[in-house]
Each structure stands twice: as structure tokens, then as C-alpha cells.
């Protein structure tokens, strides 16, 4: 290699390193401003270790981008009062979509996650992938319509989806709940909306929402367990999601807990945690008990039609003291506790969050889970682990979907978002 070529490559490397340092500094300052109730340029310099001219350059750029605003004067420590800065997405919005098997739940928010508009409409999975994408596109269009003629921008569309997300191929490789194989959500939505689209596994998205907006901000290492129609897991290590080799980490619902079980999971296996403790599993167990003539008021709860039984109905009647409903729900909660004890032993988290529709049952679920975890997890691993409800309840997935886009904005991932969107 010629000396001129070596010199040129070294120059390119230095330029690349300098650009990376600038981007990292910008991320650091953006996060410091966002995490404060108002902070001065001088305090940013002290907290970050960056020089005053560097702080001024970054802040000027963030103000120009509409991500930071000046909000008034702070307390003087001698001399002029400092100008305080605050994170704010002026005329910038995010669309978050929780794409569930029952409903498509969409929100339009500003960059502080304040909800401007909200829509929930039946998914109708029986129509197939193309029709579900059409309905999702309609929800996006309706949410955009709430902005009217305002001069504003939609920064991106974040989508939470139940299934295995292949991050290499950027597709939903398999969704047992939807019965989808190798579908391209981004391409399907791109046809009608020229807006960056990011999607990820629903439970990992819920965990991300806890990091950005919820109680998860207090922890660096935690696990999110989502119990709805199925069961999923989202694992946060040192403040970042664990993706695994291709983005498929966290499938706690497909731990085999009973190898001799005759209960088949949607994935085709038998004895999965999801087949034993999910909302779908609870409903199926209740139907089976009612149809075989078990003494229970559950039949009354579903209007005499066992096919209409849901986990919510079972939980409700269990709380009322119905013995059959209690047995079904208690057994599911115990299986869930066994699965969570395994996660605690494996990852040694500071906290476990439980979200999804079944988690709305409250104490009847959490009391049994905590008792089972205490009995089965290693004492040193589980002693200080907080087991908590997801911060946003039934809105955890849709708020997590919003956080997918906010994460990209704050962490300066625009190029990555646009690259994904153009593939």
C-alpha cells in the first residue's frame, strides 16, 4: 500500500471518529436536558465534562431541530441569571400502534408522550395479513388527520407486534398469535405513508416504554413479562434491550414447563408456559371445565355460551369466590410464577414488570406469582427483586411503540430509521 493511501485512510478514520464523538456528545446533552426539569448551559457543561463552546454549539443545533426550548431564567449564583433549557418537540409528533389480535390501538403524541388523539378498532385477523395492514394504515391516516392543516411533522410510526422479529431481514418471521410467516410490515405500511416505520416485538417494546416513561427508569436491569392472548418477555440489561442473535430473544412464553402436558401451544409444542398460563390458556381451561359440567357460575358469566369465556371473566368470578374459576386462575398464576422464578435465576434482575390484559386482574395474580417466586427462585437472586405491574397498564404496548420513535430521535438514529424505511 502506498504512503499516500495510508495517509488518506488515516484521515478518513480520524474524520469518522470525530463525527462519532460529535454524535455521542449530542446524545449525551439531549438526554441530560430531557431528564431535567430545566437546566442551564453551565450545568450541562459541569455534568457532561464538555466545554462551554461545545455545549453552545450542540444546544443551538437542538433548538434549531425543535428538540430543546429556552424556558426562562434560573437562580443566579452570582452574576446574570442563567437561561434554563427544557426538552420539547415543538410541532413534532409520533404515532404509536399496538397491533394486537383483538384490537389495533393507535395514539398520536407529542415528543413528551402527551396523547393528542387515540383510536381503537377491531383487528379482524381472519381477514389475513393484507387486510390487517390496510386497517392499520387507516388508523394511521385517521391519527394524522387530527393535525389538520397545522405545520407539523410526524417523526415516525412505532409498532408493537406479537411475534418473532427477525432484525437481520427486518420482517416478522413468525407470529403464532396472528399465524403469520415472513411478513414485511414496513413495506405494507409504506405504500400509503411516507413516514419512517419501526416495529418490534410487543413485549420488548413494552420494556422500552418503561425505560423512557415508566418506573423502569429506576432500574438498569429488569424483565418485562407480557401476559395477554400469549406470553412474551422483554429483557433489559444495563439499560438496553437484549435482542439476541437475530432479534428473537425473550420468548419466555415458549419455555417448556410440562413436558408431559397434552395441552398444545399455538407454536405447535406441548406444555409451553403460554399454553398453560396465557389469557388464551385460561379461557380454554374454563371452557373445558364448563363443557364437562363443572359446578360453576362461569356459564352465567358468558351468557350461556362457553365460547365467549375470557380470562377476564375467569378472573372476575375467581375474585367472587367461584371455586372452579379460582382453581383455573390460581394454577395459571402458579405456572407464571415458576417461569418468572426461572428468569430471575437466569438474569438476576432488579425488577420484573408484569403487563398485558391478564395482569389487570391485580392482586389475585400478583400475590400468587410473588408467593411462587419466593418458594422457587434462589433466595440470593430473588430476595430484593421487585415484582411490579407495568406502569401504563393496558396502554403499555402503545406507549412503548411511541418510545421506539422517541428513542431514535433522542439517540440520533434518524439515518438508521430512514435506511430501514427505504429497504
ROPA-305170 format. One record per residue (C-alpha): x, y, z; residue number from 1; residue in three letters. Coordinates in Angstrom, 3 decimals. Each point is the difference from the previous one (the first is absolute). Layout:
N
          X          Y          Z     n   res
          X          Y          Z   NUM   ALA
...
***
This chain:
423
          X          Y          Z     n   res
      0.000      0.000      0.000     1   UNK
      1.363      3.456     -0.908     2   UNK
      0.722      2.584      2.687     3   UNK
     -2.580      2.355     -1.549     4   UNK
     -2.686     -2.678      0.338     5   UNK
      0.933     -0.645      3.632     6   UNK
     -0.123      3.737      0.759     7   UNK
     -3.407      0.281     -1.736     8   UNK
     -1.456     -2.910      1.982     9   UNK
      1.323      1.398      3.282    10   UNK
     -1.622      3.315     -0.871    11   UNK
     -3.322     -1.735     -0.705    12   UNK
      0.248     -1.901      3.299    13   UNK
      0.664      3.204      1.959    14   UNK
     -2.923      1.717     -1.719    15   UNK
     -2.260     -2.969      0.735    16   UNK
      1.062     -0.089      3.647    17   UNK
     -0.554      3.746      0.340    18   UNK
     -3.510     -0.331     -1.450    19   UNK
     -0.812     -2.841      2.398    20   UNK
      1.222      2.038      2.979    21   UNK
     -2.193      2.939     -1.105    22   UNK
     -3.039     -2.270     -0.296    23   UNK
      0.630     -1.571      3.415    24   UNK
      0.403      3.429      1.578    25   UNK
     -3.279      1.086     -1.535    26   UNK
     -1.757     -3.086      1.381    27   UNK
      1.505      0.620      3.445    28   UNK
     -1.175      3.632      0.088    29   UNK
     -3.452     -0.851     -1.364    30   UNK
     -0.505     -2.591      2.740    31   UNK
      1.242      2.353      2.714    32   UNK
     -2.492      2.660     -1.110    33   UNK
     -2.821     -2.529     -0.302    34   UNK
      0.629     -1.398      3.486    35   UNK
     -0.108      3.447      1.605    36   UNK
     -2.831      2.371      0.886    37   UNK
      2.110      2.832     -1.338    38   UNK
      3.790      0.218     -0.251    39   UNK
      2.463      2.745     -0.908    40   UNK
      2.829     -0.173     -2.507    41   UNK
      2.491      0.357      2.857    42   UNK
     -1.501     -2.967      1.869    43   UNK
      0.053     -2.043     -3.201    44   UNK
      3.708      0.717     -0.315    45   UNK
      0.606     -1.114      3.613    46   UNK
     -2.086     -3.173     -0.348    47   UNK
      1.398     -1.029     -3.379    48   UNK
      3.601      1.117      0.304    49   UNK
     -0.270      1.739     -3.376    50   UNK
      1.241      3.520     -0.677    51   UNK
     -2.303      3.013     -0.028    52   UNK
      0.459      0.601     -3.785    53   UNK
     -0.866     -3.676     -0.703    54   UNK
     -3.118      0.268      2.175    55   UNK
     -1.096      3.174     -1.767    56   UNK
      0.480     -1.569     -3.443    57   UNK
     -1.989     -3.121      0.920    58   UNK
     -2.805      1.968      1.688    59   UNK
     -0.304      2.372     -2.960    60   UNK
     -0.422     -3.025     -2.250    61   UNK
     -2.595     -1.611      2.281    62   UNK
     -1.962      3.259      0.184    63   UNK
      0.115      0.218     -3.796    64   UNK
     -1.289     -3.604     -0.187    65   UNK
     -2.879      0.876      2.328    66   UNK
      1.152     -2.461      2.668    67   UNK
      0.998      2.566      2.643    68   UNK
     -1.556      3.304      1.033    69   UNK
      1.035      2.816      2.334    70   UNK
     -2.495      0.249      2.864    71   UNK
      1.114      2.958      2.097    72   UNK
      2.605      0.992      2.541    73   UNK
      1.373     -2.133      2.807    74   UNK
      1.422      0.992      3.380    75   UNK
      3.126      2.115     -0.169    76   UNK
      3.137     -1.221      1.756    77   UNK
      1.620      3.380     -0.511    78   UNK
     -0.318      2.069     -3.143    79   UNK
     -2.722     -0.359     -2.604    80   UNK
     -2.794     -2.522      0.473    81   UNK
      0.577     -3.051     -2.225    82   UNK
     -2.412     -0.867     -2.799    83   UNK
     -1.632     -3.353      0.643    84   UNK
     -0.503     -2.605     -2.709    85   UNK
     -2.651     -2.703     -0.275    86   UNK
     -0.678     -2.882     -2.388    87   UNK
     -2.965      0.698     -2.260    88   UNK
     -1.046     -1.198     -3.413    89   UNK
     -1.645      3.110     -1.393    90   UNK
     -2.411     -0.999     -2.770    91   UNK
      1.505     -3.489     -0.062    92   UNK
     -2.135     -3.094      0.511    93   UNK
      0.200     -3.793      0.202    94   UNK
     -2.515     -2.682     -0.932    95   UNK
      0.047     -3.099      2.179    96   UNK
     -1.873     -3.182     -0.962    97   UNK
     -0.706     -3.018      2.181    98   UNK
     -0.868     -2.608     -2.628    99   UNK
     -1.881     -2.603      2.014   100   UNK
     -2.043     -2.993     -1.076   101   UNK
     -3.159      1.568      1.447   102   UNK
      0.495      3.721     -0.613   103   UNK
      2.228      2.437     -1.851   104   UNK
      0.722      2.666      2.595   105   UNK
      1.544      3.201     -1.321   106   UNK
      1.075      3.281      1.582   107   UNK
      1.344      3.302     -1.280   108   UNK
      2.340      1.632      2.536   109   UNK
      2.446      2.847      0.227   110   UNK
      3.632     -0.707      0.833   111   UNK
     -0.779      0.142      3.724   112   UNK
     -2.475     -2.865     -0.517   113   UNK
     -3.035      2.187      0.642   114   UNK
     -2.888     -1.659     -1.852   115   UNK
     -1.627      2.262     -2.598   116   UNK
     -2.332     -2.604     -1.533   117   UNK
     -0.815     -3.660      0.603   118   UNK
     -1.791     -2.685     -2.050   119   UNK
     -0.890     -3.613      0.690   120   UNK
     -1.586     -2.183     -2.675   121   UNK
     -0.508     -3.776     -0.433   122   UNK
      2.932     -1.745     -1.697   123   UNK
     -2.005     -2.768     -1.705   124   UNK
      2.926     -2.347     -0.492   125   UNK
     -2.174     -2.361     -2.032   126   UNK
      0.378      2.415     -2.917   127   UNK
      3.674     -0.941     -0.321   128   UNK
      3.207      2.038      0.018   129   UNK
     -0.864      2.320     -2.881   130   UNK
     -3.340      1.007      1.484   131   UNK
      1.500      0.544      3.463   132   UNK
      2.608      2.296     -1.555   133   UNK
     -2.742      1.897     -1.831   134   UNK
     -1.845      0.542      3.275   135   UNK
      3.244      1.084      1.694   136   UNK
      0.627      2.457     -2.824   137   UNK
     -3.506      1.394      0.481   138   UNK
      0.730      0.555      3.706   139   UNK
      3.232      1.825     -0.876   140   UNK
     -1.862      2.165     -2.509   141   UNK
     -2.694      0.886      2.509   142   UNK
      2.584      0.938      2.632   143   UNK
      1.859      2.197     -2.482   144   UNK
     -3.283      1.694     -0.777   145   UNK
     -0.194      1.356      3.552   146   UNK
      2.849      2.376     -0.811   147   UNK
     -2.121      1.659     -2.679   148   UNK
      1.820      2.708     -1.917   149   UNK
      2.540      0.679      2.746   150   UNK
      3.600      0.326     -1.139   151   UNK
      1.319     -2.966      1.897   152   UNK
      1.930     -3.155     -0.655   153   UNK
     -0.563     -3.643      0.892   154   UNK
      3.430     -1.265      1.061   155   UNK
     -0.897     -3.651     -0.427   156   UNK
     -2.413     -2.875      0.510   157   UNK
      0.904     -2.479      2.734   158   UNK
     -1.772     -3.372      0.017   159   UNK
     -0.159     -2.703      2.673   160   UNK
     -0.691     -3.478     -1.432   161   UNK
     -0.314     -3.426      1.635   162   UNK
      2.444     -2.346     -1.688   163   UNK
      3.589     -0.846     -0.881   164   UNK
      1.614      3.051     -1.599   165   UNK
      2.997     -0.806     -2.187   166   UNK
      2.117      3.144      0.248   167   UNK
      2.389     -1.163     -2.727   168   UNK
     -2.751     -0.341     -2.601   169   UNK
     -2.236      2.632      1.653   170   UNK
     -3.092     -2.185     -0.191   171   UNK
     -2.423     -1.738      2.331   172   UNK
      1.386     -3.495     -0.454   173   UNK
     -2.766     -1.731      1.930   174   UNK
     -2.961      1.122      2.081   175   UNK
     -1.883     -2.877      1.656   176   UNK
     -2.779      2.383      1.071   177   UNK
     -0.588      1.365     -3.518   178   UNK
      1.099     -3.168     -1.838   179   UNK
      2.336      2.107     -2.134   180   UNK
      3.198     -1.239     -1.628   181   UNK
      2.708      2.278     -1.499   182   UNK
     -2.092      3.146     -0.423   183   UNK
      1.387      3.468     -0.712   184   UNK
     -1.952      2.467      2.115   185   UNK
      2.078      3.003     -1.021   186   UNK
     -0.487     -0.540     -3.739   187   UNK
     -3.732     -0.505      0.464   188   UNK
     -0.427      3.282      1.887   189   UNK
      2.457      1.954     -2.132   190   UNK
     -2.306     -0.147     -2.989   191   UNK
     -2.357      2.508      1.558   192   UNK
      2.211      2.018      2.355   193   UNK
      3.368      1.594     -0.733   194   UNK
      0.959     -0.054      3.667   195   UNK
      2.809     -2.002      1.640   196   UNK
     -1.341     -3.239      1.511   197   UNK
      1.620     -2.013      2.793   198   UNK
     -1.547     -3.162      1.428   199   UNK
      1.094     -2.489      2.616   200   UNK
     -1.254     -2.786      2.221   201   UNK
     -2.794      1.300      2.212   202   UNK
      1.536     -0.991      3.331   203   UNK
      3.413      1.453     -0.819   204   UNK
     -1.842      3.154     -1.049   205   UNK
     -1.849      0.054      3.340   206   UNK
      3.353     -0.291      1.788   207   UNK
      1.352      2.905     -2.053   208   UNK
     -3.023      2.064      1.036   209   UNK
      0.857     -0.669      3.653   210   UNK
      3.537      1.293     -0.619   211   UNK
     -1.173      3.226     -1.621   212   UNK
     -3.170      0.876      1.875   213   UNK
     -0.693     -2.452      2.817   214   UNK
      1.296     -1.430      3.262   215   UNK
      2.674     -1.818     -2.002   216   UNK
      2.017      3.226      0.017   217   UNK
      1.006     -0.947      3.567   218   UNK
      1.645     -3.245     -1.110   219   UNK
      2.859     -0.992     -2.287   220   UNK
     -0.855     -3.710     -0.068   221   UNK
     -3.567     -1.235     -0.153   222   UNK
     -2.343     -2.386     -1.772   223   UNK
     -3.409      0.761     -1.487   224   UNK
     -2.489     -2.885     -0.191   225   UNK
     -3.045      0.597     -2.158   226   UNK
     -3.025     -2.227      0.664   227   UNK
     -2.733      0.496     -2.542   228   UNK
     -1.291     -2.391     -2.623   229   UNK
      3.532     -1.443      0.115   230   UNK
      3.038      0.577      2.232   231   UNK
      3.169      1.854     -0.926   232   UNK
      3.114      1.318      1.711   233   UNK
      2.099      3.132     -0.384   234   UNK
      3.435      0.021      1.646   235   UNK
      1.852      3.205      0.878   236   UNK
      3.696     -0.273      0.842   237   UNK
      1.966      3.101      0.998   238   UNK
     -2.792      2.204     -1.263   239   UNK
     -0.240     -1.548     -3.481   240   UNK
     -2.238     -2.708     -1.500   241   UNK
      1.449     -3.465     -0.525   242   UNK
     -0.667     -1.065     -3.605   243   UNK
      2.005     -3.167     -0.413   244   UNK
      1.535     -1.227     -3.251   245   UNK
     -2.785      1.073     -2.368   246   UNK
     -2.268      1.961      2.320   247   UNK
     -1.993     -2.935      1.345   248   UNK
      1.074      0.008      3.660   249   UNK
     -2.586      0.013      2.766   250   UNK
     -2.461     -2.695     -1.104   251   UNK
     -0.758     -1.027      3.584   252   UNK
     -3.478     -1.151     -1.038   253   UNK
      1.568     -2.941     -1.780   254   UNK
      1.935     -1.363      2.958   255   UNK
     -1.178     -3.610      0.375   256   UNK
     -1.305     -0.311      3.557   257   UNK
     -1.794     -3.337     -0.323   258   UNK
      1.559     -2.441     -2.447   259   UNK
     -2.840     -2.515      0.554   260   UNK
     -2.803      2.512     -0.561   261   UNK
     -2.695     -0.743     -2.570   262   UNK
     -0.700      3.721     -0.401   263   UNK
      1.319      1.211     -3.339   264   UNK
      1.395      3.500     -0.419   265   UNK
     -0.674      2.207     -3.012   266   UNK
      3.643     -0.600     -0.960   267   UNK
     -0.701     -3.737     -0.390   268   UNK
      1.885     -1.142      3.090   269   UNK
     -1.627     -1.466      3.121   270   UNK
      0.259      1.280      3.554   271   UNK
      1.310      3.510     -0.762   272   UNK
     -0.502      2.664      2.667   273   UNK
     -2.240      1.787     -2.514   274   UNK
     -2.173     -3.117     -0.381   275   UNK
     -0.373     -0.235      3.783   276   UNK
     -0.275      3.591      1.261   277   UNK
     -0.939      2.466     -2.775   278   UNK
     -3.362      1.685     -0.363   279   UNK
     -0.825     -2.421     -2.799   280   UNK
      1.005     -2.966      2.206   281   UNK
     -2.147      1.223      2.905   282   UNK
     -3.020      0.446     -2.271   283   UNK
      0.470     -3.447     -1.566   284   UNK
      0.293     -1.665      3.420   285   UNK
     -3.202      1.719      1.138   286   UNK
     -1.897     -1.118     -3.104   287   UNK
      1.161     -3.561      0.565   288   UNK
     -1.182      0.037      3.626   289   UNK
     -3.385      1.509     -0.861   290   UNK
     -0.607     -2.382     -2.909   291   UNK
      0.699     -3.015      2.189   292   UNK
     -2.601      1.239      2.497   293   UNK
      2.138      1.396      2.839   294   UNK
     -1.954      1.702      2.769   295   UNK
      0.627      3.640     -0.755   296   UNK
     -1.652      3.336     -0.714   297   UNK
      2.322      0.536     -2.966   298   UNK
     -2.759     -1.072     -2.389   299   UNK
     -2.105      2.876      1.271   300   UNK
      2.931      2.360     -0.531   301   UNK
      0.171     -0.811     -3.695   302   UNK
     -3.740      0.131     -0.616   303   UNK
     -0.255     -3.752     -0.361   304   UNK
      2.491     -0.135     -2.874   305   UNK
      3.355     -1.578      1.067   306   UNK
      1.677      1.297     -3.180   307   UNK
     -0.332      3.525      1.412   308   UNK
      1.987     -0.750      3.161   309   UNK
      3.101      2.153      0.449   310   UNK
      2.813      0.217      2.537   311   UNK
     -1.564      3.232      1.253   312   UNK
     -3.268     -1.811      0.791   313   UNK
      1.895     -2.812      1.744   314   UNK
      1.951      2.504      2.133   315   UNK
     -3.202      1.858      0.869   316   UNK
     -1.777     -3.160      1.174   317   UNK
      3.088     -1.194      1.849   318   UNK
     -0.069      3.242      2.002   319   UNK
     -3.664     -0.667      0.759   320   UNK
      0.913     -3.331      1.531   321   UNK
     -0.960     -2.396     -2.808   322   UNK
      2.002     -3.146      0.780   323   UNK
      0.455     -1.133     -3.608   324   UNK
      1.084      3.459     -1.186   325   UNK
      2.371      0.303      2.952   326   UNK
      1.627     -3.370     -0.717   327   UNK
      0.546      0.879     -3.675   328   UNK
      1.427      3.460      0.654   329   UNK
      2.096     -1.063      2.989   330   UNK
      1.598     -2.828     -1.986   331   UNK
      0.860      2.365     -2.874   332   UNK
      1.500      2.537      2.434   333   UNK
      2.123     -2.735      1.574   334   UNK
      1.395     -1.041     -3.384   335   UNK
      0.761      3.638     -0.701   336   UNK
      1.823      0.279      3.331   337   UNK
      2.089     -3.060     -0.874   338   UNK
      0.956      1.573     -3.328   339   UNK
      0.903      3.324      1.637   340   UNK
      2.058     -1.795      2.673   341   UNK
      2.012     -1.528     -2.840   342   UNK
      0.533      3.421     -1.577   343   UNK
      1.173      1.405      3.325   344   UNK
      2.453     -2.860      0.472   345   UNK
      1.284      0.485     -3.550   346   UNK
      0.290      3.807     -0.246   347   UNK
      0.154      1.188      3.623   348   UNK
     -2.088      3.136     -0.745   349   UNK
     -0.827      2.844      2.367   350   UNK
     -3.681     -0.163     -0.941   351   UNK
     -2.585     -1.952     -1.951   352   UNK
     -2.889      1.902     -1.564   353   UNK
     -3.176     -1.861     -0.913   354   UNK
     -2.307      1.510     -2.611   355   UNK
     -2.684     -0.980     -2.470   356   UNK
     -3.695     -0.688      0.364   357   UNK
      0.308     -2.824      2.550   358   UNK
      2.133      2.203      2.268   359   UNK
     -3.023      2.263      0.459   360   UNK
     -1.414     -2.683      2.338   361   UNK
      2.148      1.625      2.702   362   UNK
      0.674     -1.616      3.376   363   UNK
     -1.478     -3.371     -0.902   364   UNK
      2.849     -0.343     -2.512   365   UNK
      2.834      1.880      1.706   366   UNK
     -0.445     -1.602      3.422   367   UNK
      0.282     -3.508     -1.461   368   UNK
      2.919      0.919     -2.254   369   UNK
      1.967      1.575      2.858   370   UNK
     -0.695     -2.982      2.267   371   UNK
      1.132     -2.458     -2.703   372   UNK
      3.121      2.013     -0.831   373   UNK
      0.930      0.134      3.685   374   UNK
     -0.378     -3.782      0.234   375   UNK
      1.850     -0.921     -3.202   376   UNK
      2.607      2.645     -0.858   377   UNK
      3.424     -0.057      1.606   378   UNK
     -0.253      2.107      3.149   379   UNK
      3.091      2.086     -0.801   380   UNK
     -1.335      0.701     -3.504   381   UNK
     -3.592      0.780      0.914   382   UNK
      0.316      1.641      3.413   383   UNK
      0.018      3.610     -1.217   384   UNK
     -1.796     -0.406     -3.342   385   UNK
     -3.039      2.270     -0.308   386   UNK
     -2.953     -1.631     -1.795   387   UNK
     -2.095      2.870     -1.307   388   UNK
     -2.906      0.728     -2.346   389   UNK
      0.918      1.701     -3.277   390   UNK
     -0.179      3.767      0.426   391   UNK
     -2.561      0.665     -2.735   392   UNK
     -2.312     -2.978      0.492   393   UNK
     -1.861     -0.819     -3.203   394   UNK
      1.772      2.888     -1.759   395   UNK
      3.505     -1.401      0.587   396   UNK
      0.398     -1.313     -3.540   397   UNK
     -1.216      3.115     -1.788   398   UNK
      2.123      2.301      2.187   399   UNK
      2.933     -2.299     -0.609   400   UNK
     -0.618      0.356     -3.740   401   UNK
      0.292      3.770      0.417   402   UNK
      3.302     -0.516      1.835   403   UNK
      1.423     -1.892     -3.014   404   UNK
     -0.060      3.250     -1.949   405   UNK
      0.986      2.277      2.883   406   UNK
      2.996     -2.241      0.666   407   UNK
      1.088      0.467     -3.604   408   UNK
     -0.439      3.761      0.194   409   UNK
      1.827      0.532      3.276   410   UNK
      2.760     -2.456     -0.878   411   UNK
      0.428      1.563     -3.440   412   UNK
     -0.974     -3.118     -1.937   413   UNK
     -1.675      1.891     -2.861   414   UNK
      2.331     -1.450     -2.617   415   UNK
     -0.634     -3.539      1.218   416   UNK
     -3.764      0.571      0.048   417   UNK
     -0.005      1.391     -3.513   418   UNK
      2.286     -2.779     -1.233   419   UNK
     -2.343     -2.643      1.404   420   UNK
     -2.942      1.826     -1.464   421   UNK
      1.484      0.048     -3.513   422   UNK
      0.940     -3.669     -0.205   423   UNK
***
